[in-house]
């Protein structure tokens, strides 16, 4: 190997070593920079080597706390010699390889937060516990395989819940909190309108706070609005969700702001459409008067017809035609004008006399006609004899 080859080999080797130092330096700490309580607690010896008097912060080792432990170590005495592990890992025997390890590379079981071996969990995840599954069980397990009751967040046994899931309460977490109810899992809150925040398991409130109504006290009474139903609607609103959004109006008002209907309207949907009129008026905007002869002063809104009938003495759709003077009480059929209860007495007598005259006249005429026929017959006979 010539001199040039040796130089090239040394250069490559130096680069490799430098790269290794850079990679290691990513997790390394400067001399005494990782001492507990900082560099002020570092003491230097005659050789210039620093010594951390209070030890190293978690994750580092050596006298000057420069080197990082392996990934899952909390404290260590060497890069692969861990003293304590992060949660979820442990030091011990690898069951697969039957090999003892100290680098915290072995994982606890799924439901363990921390463990001292694969079958010995010291802290369980929420919802699991160690020991006997039930009080009457004989078998004891310490691998966090037993599940707490459904509504327990944490427990020490099946019958002792130490913390309930949100919305539940009780030693067994089998009841909803006062302000919650159970449609699905005590997660729904009682209405803000429930007095004392109390409601049944269906959300119904025994009593409502002032201003609220409904079985769940989740609506404002008429005339109130707001989250607490403590604000007054405008005086023309029966119900509203804000000062500018009315859902129901008092009589003679309409729209989101309950403005005034046209004159003579009882109810309307706009300034141009009335749905009902005051007594005595009709038309699309109730601007036409019913005939004064309409019974009870009312008429059909669209046509103006007097549908309830006419006052005495008048008939027709609009009650604008007089009944005959000879009708008893001046009452006649509304459609044709025929007298309903007969004619007045004087006019009836006159009618009878007229009838008699007609009968007598007809009788006299009949007699005269008979005489003429007899005379003509006699004349015919005499002429025949000659």
ABEGO torsion letter per residue (X at the ends): XBAAAAAAAAAAAAAAAAAAAAAAAAABBBBGAABBGEAAABBBBAAGBBBBAAEBBBGBBEAAGABBBBAABABBABAABBABBBBGBBBEBBAAAGBBBAAGABBBBAABABBABAABBABBBBGBBBEBABAABABBBAAGABBBBAABABBABAABBABBBBGBBEAAGABBBAABBBABGGABBBBAABBGGBBBAAGBBABBBBGBBEAAGABBBBGBBEAAGABBBBAABABBABAABBABBBBGBBEAAGBBBBBGBABBABAABBABBBBGBBEAAGABBBBAABBGGBBBAAAGBBAAEBBBGBBEAAGABBBBAABBGGBBBAAAGBBAAEBBAAAAAAAAAAAAAAAAAAAAAAAAAAAAAAAAAAAAAAAAAX
